[in-house]
Amino acid sequence: MNASEPFDIEKLFNKIRQLEIHTPQGVSGRLTKESRYVFNYNHVNDDAAISLVMPVREESYASGDLMSVFAMNRPEGYLRYIVEERLKRLGAPSDMFLLFLAGSNQIGRLTYALPGESLPQSAGEHLKDLLSSPSGALFERLVDQYALGSGISGIQPKALVPIANDSVTGSLAEHTAMPLKTVIVKTEGDDYPGLARNEFFCMSIAKEAGFDVPDFWLSDDGLLFVMTRFDRLQDGTALGFEDMAVLTGRTAKEKYEGSYEMIARAVETFAGDDSVAQLRKLFERVVLSCWMRDGDAHLKNFGMLYEHPAAARRLAPIYDVICTDVYPELDGLLALKLNKSKAFPTNKEIVEYGNRLGLNDDEVTEIIGRIEDAYNAVVLRCGNDPRYQSDSLLTDLQKAIKRT
């Protein structure tokens, strides 16, 4: 099988016992499913390590459960459901098969392939079409075409979609900081109406405040949120990405366990000499979620980026921020503990958290002030946006965020 040939799902379904793990530095090693999962490195340098928590060594790594750095790349949530629905006549897909499906189409620098083989690649979509086409039928087609090859998690309907090389021109190109070889396309389900506009609103505030964010757009009908990948260099080289579930030794099922103080300790450990700057970025992310009443800032919504494990590490840009308090069926609490509580913090508690991260009171006040100024600017802008004038979402967001 080569990149231009389709693969036989029935022939490979649940029969994959070995996968080569590739990084930009080459083939790092091989993952094998025996009675346990076993990973063995080839004779490679430290920069070919697959994870910050799995350094290169001669001894095998073995576990009864799939190692967390690989588990991070399995399709989860909505996409897991879609994959299982498409393949239900064959049974439940194995973890090895799910990794094979994801191939190179997931966040991070790892690629999964059968020894000597690769997955077919699509010619891609046009970004302009993603933003201007009627979103319902478009997203259904995108899922049909790409769901079996996306390794991305979350309950929100989303897919990793390749972009055609000639897609970005004119004004879109001027606003694109990274090569658009793949974008994340999200839509809203029946459970959470207005979710795409909600995320666009919150991410716009983060951008207006001067925080580090990927490029993003809202479709013309307000139903699709499109975001560039943050795990690629300007030349398209894949960056390593590991979320805080991996880096704190937890599984995806435990993503709501732990605290923002625990994340700070992990950032300090893995950022090394640059920990002061990275802890400031962490505070910006946490205080933004607190201010925006975002109760879904769990461990998988924070992570570290690096070119290779022996290089410098930095906190990933802000992503996946929504105001959860506009959905009354949710519990109205933080995703993780802050100061030993999941209740949204008072201003005093936010200042104390900033102090624990090394920021003084003036620095904390300046960051909160930037968020408030950004909020006021974005509310004004969205108030004049037809996509926010068809219902009460903008008013609901304002009421939720101003709650004391």
C-alpha positions in Angstrom: 0.0 0.0 0.0 1.3 3.5 -0.9 0.1 7.0 -0.4 -2.1 7.0 -3.6 -3.9 3.7 -2.8 -6.8 3.2 -0.5 -6.4 0.8 2.3 -8.6 -2.2 3.0 -10.4 -1.4 6.3 -11.8 -4.9 6.6 -8.4 -6.5 6.1 -6.7 -4.3 8.7 -9.5 -3.9 11.2 -8.3 -5.0 14.6 -5.5 -7.0 13.1 -2.8 -4.5 13.5 -0.2 -5.6 16.0 2.7 -3.3 15.2 3.0 0.3 14.2 6.1 2.4 13.3 6.2 5.7 15.2 7.7 8.4 13.1 8.9 11.9 14.2 10.4 14.7 12.0 13.7 13.2 13.1 12.9 9.9 11.4 11.5 6.5 12.6 11.8 6.6 16.4 10.7 3.1 17.2 7.9 0.5 17.1 4.8 0.1 19.2 3.6 -3.5 19.5 0.4 -4.9 21.0 1.1 -8.2 22.7 -0.5 -9.2 26.0 0.6 -5.6 26.9 1.6 -2.6 24.9 5.3 -2.5 24.3 7.3 0.3 22.8 11.0 -0.1 21.7 13.2 2.7 20.5 15.5 2.2 17.5 19.1 3.3 17.9 18.2 7.1 17.8 19.4 10.3 19.3 17.6 12.0 22.2 15.9 14.5 19.8 13.9 11.6 18.3 12.2 10.8 21.6 8.5 10.4 21.3 7.6 12.2 24.6 9.0 14.3 27.3 8.0 11.5 29.7 9.4 8.7 27.6 13.1 9.5 27.0 15.2 7.4 24.7 16.6 4.2 26.4 17.5 0.6 25.5 14.9 -0.9 27.9 11.4 -1.4 26.5 8.4 0.7 27.7 5.5 -1.7 28.6 2.0 -1.0 29.9 -1.3 -2.8 30.2 -3.0 0.4 28.9 -1.9 2.3 25.9 0.8 4.8 26.9 -0.6 8.3 27.5 1.4 10.0 24.7 -0.2 7.6 22.2 -3.6 7.6 23.9 -3.6 11.4 23.4 -3.7 10.8 19.6 -6.7 8.5 19.5 -9.9 10.0 18.1 -12.1 10.7 21.1 -15.5 12.2 21.9 -17.5 13.1 18.8 -15.0 11.7 16.3 -14.7 8.4 18.2 -18.5 8.1 18.0 -18.4 8.8 14.2 -15.6 6.3 13.7 -17.5 3.6 15.6 -20.8 4.4 13.8 -19.0 4.1 10.4 -17.4 0.8 11.4 -20.0 -0.8 13.7 -20.6 -3.7 11.3 -17.0 -4.7 11.9 -17.2 -4.4 15.7 -15.4 -2.1 18.2 -12.1 -0.7 16.8 -8.9 -1.4 18.7 -6.6 1.3 19.9 -3.9 0.2 17.4 -6.4 0.5 14.5 -7.5 4.0 15.7 -3.9 5.1 15.8 -3.4 3.8 12.3 -6.4 5.7 11.1 -5.1 8.9 12.7 -1.8 8.4 10.8 -0.2 11.8 10.7 -3.5 13.7 11.0 -3.5 14.6 14.7 -2.0 17.3 16.9 1.7 16.9 17.6 4.7 15.5 15.8 4.0 11.7 15.9 3.0 9.8 12.9 1.6 6.2 13.0 2.2 3.8 10.0 2.4 0.2 9.2 6.1 -0.7 8.7 7.0 0.6 5.2 3.5 1.9 4.4 1.6 5.2 4.7 -1.9 6.5 4.5 -3.4 8.2 1.4 -3.5 12.0 1.5 -6.3 14.3 0.3 -5.9 17.2 -2.0 -7.6 19.3 0.6 -10.4 21.9 0.9 -10.4 25.6 0.1 -10.6 27.8 3.2 -12.9 30.3 1.5 -15.4 27.5 0.9 -15.2 26.4 4.5 -16.2 29.9 5.6 -18.8 30.7 3.0 -20.6 27.4 2.3 -23.9 26.5 4.1 -22.4 24.9 7.2 -24.8 22.0 7.9 -24.3 20.1 4.7 -20.6 21.1 4.5 -19.7 19.8 7.9 -21.6 16.5 7.3 -19.5 16.1 4.1 -16.2 16.9 5.9 -17.0 14.3 8.6 -17.8 11.7 6.0 -14.5 12.5 4.2 -12.1 13.0 7.0 -13.5 11.5 10.3 -11.7 8.2 9.7 -8.4 10.0 9.5 -8.6 12.6 12.3 -7.1 12.0 15.7 -8.6 14.8 17.8 -10.5 14.8 21.1 -13.5 16.6 22.6 -17.3 16.4 22.8 -17.7 19.2 20.3 -18.2 18.0 16.7 -14.9 18.7 15.0 -12.5 17.4 12.4 -9.0 18.0 11.2 -9.3 19.1 7.5 -6.5 19.5 5.0 -6.3 22.8 3.1 -5.4 22.9 -0.6 -2.1 24.6 -1.4 -3.7 27.3 -3.5 -6.4 28.0 -0.9 -5.0 31.0 0.9 -5.0 34.1 -1.2 -5.8 37.8 -0.8 -7.2 39.0 2.6 -7.2 35.5 4.1 -3.5 35.1 3.4 -2.7 38.5 5.0 -4.3 37.3 8.3 -2.6 33.9 8.3 0.4 33.5 10.5 1.0 29.8 9.8 0.8 27.6 6.7 -2.8 26.4 6.4 -2.0 22.8 5.6 -4.6 21.6 8.1 -7.2 23.4 10.0 -9.5 22.3 12.9 -13.2 22.8 11.9 -15.7 22.8 14.7 -19.5 23.0 14.6 -22.2 23.0 17.2 -24.5 20.2 18.2 -28.0 20.3 19.4 -26.9 20.2 23.1 -25.0 23.5 23.0 -26.5 26.0 20.6 -24.3 28.9 19.6 -21.1 27.1 20.5 -19.1 28.2 17.4 -20.0 31.9 18.0 -19.3 31.4 21.7 -15.8 30.2 21.0 -15.2 32.9 18.4 -16.3 35.5 21.0 -14.0 34.1 23.7 -11.0 33.6 21.4 -11.5 37.1 20.0 -11.1 38.5 23.5 -7.9 36.5 24.0 -6.6 37.9 20.8 -7.7 41.5 21.5 -5.9 41.2 24.9 -2.7 40.4 23.1 -2.4 36.8 24.3 -0.9 34.1 22.2 -3.6 32.5 20.0 -3.7 30.6 16.7 -5.5 32.3 13.7 -9.2 31.6 13.6 -12.4 32.4 11.7 -16.1 32.2 12.0 -18.1 31.0 9.0 -20.4 33.5 7.3 -23.5 31.8 8.8 -21.9 31.6 12.3 -22.1 27.8 12.6 -18.5 26.8 12.0 -15.4 27.8 14.0 -12.2 27.3 12.0 -8.8 27.5 13.6 -5.3 27.0 12.3 -3.1 24.4 13.9 -0.6 25.7 16.5 1.7 22.7 16.3 3.5 23.6 13.1 6.5 25.9 12.2 6.4 28.4 9.4 7.9 25.8 7.0 5.3 23.2 8.0 7.5 21.2 10.3 5.5 19.4 13.0 6.1 20.5 16.6 5.8 18.1 19.5 2.7 18.7 21.6 1.8 17.0 24.9 -1.2 17.9 26.9 -1.2 18.2 30.7 -3.0 14.9 31.1 0.1 13.3 29.6 2.6 15.5 31.5 1.0 15.0 34.9 0.6 11.2 34.5 -3.2 11.1 34.0 -5.4 9.6 31.4 -8.0 11.3 29.2 -10.7 10.0 31.5 -9.0 11.9 34.4 -8.8 15.2 32.6 -11.0 16.9 35.2 -8.9 15.8 38.1 -6.1 17.9 39.6 -5.6 21.7 39.9 -4.3 24.7 38.1 -1.5 24.7 40.7 -0.6 21.2 39.5 -0.4 22.5 35.9 1.9 25.3 37.1 4.3 22.7 38.7 4.3 20.8 35.4 5.0 24.0 33.4 7.8 24.9 35.8 9.3 21.4 35.4 9.2 21.1 31.7 9.8 24.8 30.7 13.1 24.8 32.6 15.1 28.1 32.2 12.1 29.8 30.5 9.6 28.9 33.3 9.1 32.5 34.4 7.7 33.6 31.0 5.7 30.4 30.6 4.1 30.7 34.0 3.0 34.2 33.0 1.4 32.7 29.9 -0.3 30.1 32.1 -1.7 32.8 34.3 -3.1 34.6 31.3 -4.8 31.4 30.2 -6.2 30.6 33.6 -7.4 34.1 34.5 -9.0 34.3 31.0 -11.1 31.2 31.7 -12.0 32.4 35.1 -13.1 35.8 33.8 -15.0 34.3 30.8 -16.7 31.7 33.1 -15.1 28.9 31.2 -15.8 25.7 33.2 -14.1 23.4 30.6 -10.5 24.4 31.0 -9.4 20.8 31.8 -6.0 19.1 31.5 -6.3 18.5 27.8 -6.8 22.1 27.1 -3.3 23.0 28.2 -0.1 21.6 26.8 3.6 22.1 26.0 5.1 22.6 22.5 8.7 21.8 21.4 10.6 21.1 18.2 12.0 18.0 19.8 12.2 16.7 23.4 15.8 17.9 23.8 14.9 21.5 22.7 13.3 24.3 24.6 9.6 23.8 25.6 6.9 26.4 25.8 3.2 26.6 26.7 0.9 26.1 23.7 -1.2 29.1 22.6 -4.6 29.5 24.0 -7.3 27.3 22.5 -10.7 25.8 23.3 -12.1 28.7 25.4 -15.9 29.0 25.8 -18.2 30.5 28.3 -19.9 27.4 29.7 -22.2 29.4 32.0 -24.5 30.2 29.1 -25.6 26.6 29.2 -27.7 26.2 32.4 -27.5 22.4 32.4 -23.8 22.5 33.2 -22.6 22.7 36.8 -21.2 26.3 36.9 -17.9 25.1 38.3 -14.3 25.2 37.2 -12.9 22.2 35.4 -10.0 21.9 37.9 -9.4 23.1 41.4 -7.9 26.5 42.1 -7.0 27.1 45.7 -8.5 23.7 46.6 -11.9 24.6 45.2 -13.8 24.3 41.9 -15.8 27.4 42.6 -14.9 30.3 40.4 -12.4 32.4 42.3 -12.8 35.9 43.7 -10.5 38.7 42.5 -8.5 38.2 45.7 -8.0 34.5 44.9 -7.0 35.3 41.3 -4.3 37.7 42.7 -3.1 35.1 45.1 -2.8 32.5 42.3 -0.8 35.0 40.2 1.5 35.7 43.2 2.1 31.9 43.6 3.2 31.9 39.9 5.7 34.7 40.6 3.6 37.7 39.4 3.3 40.8 41.6 -0.1 42.5 42.2 0.6 45.2 39.5 1.3 42.5 36.9 -1.9 40.7 37.8 -4.0 43.9 37.7 -2.5 44.7 34.3 -3.5 41.4 32.8 -7.0 41.5 34.2 -7.3 45.1 32.8 -6.3 43.9 29.4 -9.0 41.2 29.4 -11.6 43.7 30.5 -10.7 46.2 27.8 -10.6 43.4 25.2 -14.0 42.2 26.4 -15.6 45.7 26.0 -14.1 46.0 22.5 -15.3 42.6 21.3 -18.8 43.1 22.7 -19.0 46.3 20.7 -17.7 44.6 17.6 -20.0 41.6 17.9 -23.0 43.8 18.6 -22.6 45.1 15.1 -22.0 41.6 13.6 -25.2 40.2 11.9 -24.1 36.7 13.0 -24.8 37.7 16.7 -28.1 39.6 16.0 -30.4 36.6 15.3 -30.8 35.5 18.9 -29.9 36.4 22.5 -26.5 34.7 22.6 -24.5 37.9 22.9 -26.7 39.1 25.7 -26.5 35.7 27.4 -22.7 35.8 27.2 -22.6 39.3 28.8 -24.9 38.3 31.6 -22.9 35.1 32.3 -19.5 36.9 32.2 -20.5 39.8 34.4 -21.9 37.4 37.1 -20.2 38.0 40.4 
